[in-house]
Amino acid sequence: VLDRISREVNWQPINWGKKPDGNGWGVGYADMGYGAMGAIAIQLSVDAKKKIQIKRIVSVTDQGVTVNPDISHAQVQGGIIDGLSSTMFGQITLKNGRVQQSNFGDYRMATLRETPPIENIFLPSKERPGSISEMCTPLFIPALTNAMYQATGQRVRELPLVKAGYSI
């Protein structure tokens, strides 16, 4: 897919070697099975107070023939937002042996204001349709943490990021 991106998709190249301090790009890629594969690239900056500003998210998917583009876009965007929520806030806590989170009312999710713009690209294909449901959630996490490493020089070894003092 990454090779096809450079040949078929008109997006600005990632300048890996030229970036201001505190800025980084990260990529996550997977052949998820079910007839689909994809990649996510994230551009971000991290300031001295550990505030992450995601500047650009580009998702590229080869899912075979895209039967319903609106549903495919929604699934990719939802998976990315779920990945952002999981990476930043997602944790289940216990108190006296009981789970403290019972539903979304007490389980922190990214808000609309915290959600950066998302560019979706679906590669043209004549292959049979594949499934992309929830594919982007696991792709988002390595893309974000690798971009953070490039921006800060420090590896994140534990999630969610709020535990290490990061915010969005």
C-alpha positions in Angstrom: 0.0 0.0 0.0 2.8 2.5 0.9 4.3 2.0 -2.6 0.9 2.5 -4.2 0.5 5.7 -2.2 3.5 7.2 -3.8 2.5 6.2 -7.3 -1.3 6.8 -7.3 -2.2 9.3 -4.6 -1.7 13.0 -5.0 -0.7 14.0 -1.5 2.2 16.2 -0.3 5.3 14.2 0.4 6.4 13.8 4.0 9.8 15.6 4.5 11.3 13.2 7.0 14.6 15.0 7.1 13.3 18.6 7.5 11.2 19.4 10.5 11.3 22.0 13.2 12.1 20.9 16.7 9.1 19.5 18.6 7.5 18.3 15.3 7.2 14.8 14.0 5.6 12.4 11.6 4.6 8.8 12.4 3.2 6.0 10.3 1.2 2.9 11.1 0.5 0.2 8.5 -1.2 -3.1 8.6 -2.6 -5.8 6.3 -5.6 -6.4 8.5 -6.9 -9.4 6.6 -10.6 -9.5 5.6 -9.5 -8.2 2.2 -8.2 -4.8 3.3 -5.0 -3.0 4.2 -4.2 0.5 5.2 -1.8 3.1 6.5 -2.2 6.2 8.7 0.3 9.1 8.8 0.2 11.7 11.6 1.9 15.0 11.7 2.1 16.6 15.1 4.0 18.9 17.5 4.6 18.5 21.2 5.3 21.6 23.3 7.3 21.8 26.6 4.2 21.3 28.6 3.5 18.0 26.9 0.6 19.4 24.9 0.1 17.4 21.6 -1.2 19.3 18.6 -2.1 16.9 15.8 -1.7 19.0 12.6 -2.6 16.4 10.0 -3.9 12.8 9.8 -3.9 11.1 6.4 -5.5 7.6 6.1 -4.9 5.5 3.0 -6.9 2.3 2.5 -7.0 -0.4 0.0 -10.3 -2.1 0.7 -11.0 -3.4 -2.8 -14.0 -1.9 -4.5 -15.5 0.8 -2.3 -19.2 0.0 -2.3 -20.5 2.9 -0.2 -17.9 5.7 0.1 -19.9 7.6 2.9 -19.9 4.5 5.2 -16.3 3.8 4.5 -15.3 7.4 5.3 -17.3 7.2 8.5 -15.8 3.9 9.6 -12.2 5.2 9.0 -12.9 8.5 10.8 -14.6 6.7 13.7 -11.7 4.3 14.0 -9.2 7.1 14.1 -11.2 9.0 16.8 -11.5 5.8 18.8 -7.7 5.3 18.4 -7.2 8.9 19.6 -9.4 8.3 22.6 -7.8 5.0 23.5 -4.3 6.4 23.1 -4.9 9.5 25.1 -7.4 8.5 27.8 -8.4 4.8 27.5 -8.2 3.0 30.7 -10.3 0.8 32.9 -9.7 1.4 36.6 -10.6 -0.7 39.6 -11.5 0.3 43.1 -12.1 -2.3 45.8 -12.2 -5.0 43.1 -14.9 -3.2 41.0 -14.6 -1.6 37.6 -15.2 2.2 38.0 -16.3 2.9 34.4 -19.8 1.7 33.6 -20.5 3.4 30.2 -19.4 6.4 28.1 -20.6 8.8 30.8 -17.6 8.0 32.9 -15.2 6.7 30.2 -13.3 9.6 28.6 -13.5 10.0 24.8 -12.0 12.6 22.6 -14.4 15.5 22.0 -15.1 17.1 18.6 -12.9 20.1 19.5 -10.0 17.7 20.2 -10.4 15.8 17.0 -8.1 17.0 14.2 -9.0 17.1 10.5 -8.8 13.6 8.9 -8.0 13.1 5.3 -9.3 9.7 3.9 -7.9 8.3 0.7 -9.3 5.1 -0.8 -7.1 3.5 -3.4 -8.9 2.6 -6.7 -9.3 -1.1 -7.0 -11.1 -3.8 -8.9 -10.6 -6.4 -6.2 -13.6 -7.8 -4.3 -14.7 -5.5 -1.4 -13.0 -6.0 1.9 -13.8 -5.0 5.4 -12.4 -1.9 7.0 -14.5 -1.8 10.2 -12.3 -0.9 13.1 -9.1 -1.2 11.1 -7.9 2.3 11.8 -8.0 2.1 15.6 -4.9 -0.2 15.9 -3.1 1.8 13.1 -3.5 5.1 14.9 -1.7 4.1 18.1 1.8 3.4 16.5 1.4 6.3 14.1 0.8 8.7 17.0 3.5 7.3 19.3 6.1 7.2 16.6 5.3 10.8 15.6 5.7 11.7 19.3 9.1 9.9 19.4 10.3 11.8 16.4 9.1 15.1 17.9 10.4 14.6 21.5 13.1 11.9 21.2 11.4 9.9 24.0 9.6 6.6 23.6 6.2 6.2 25.1 6.1 2.8 26.9 2.7 3.0 28.6 -0.8 4.1 27.6 -2.9 6.1 28.0 -0.8 9.2 27.5 -2.6 11.2 30.1 -0.8 9.0 32.7 2.5 10.5 31.5 1.2 14.1 31.6 0.3 14.5 27.9 -2.8 16.4 26.7 -4.4 17.4 23.5 
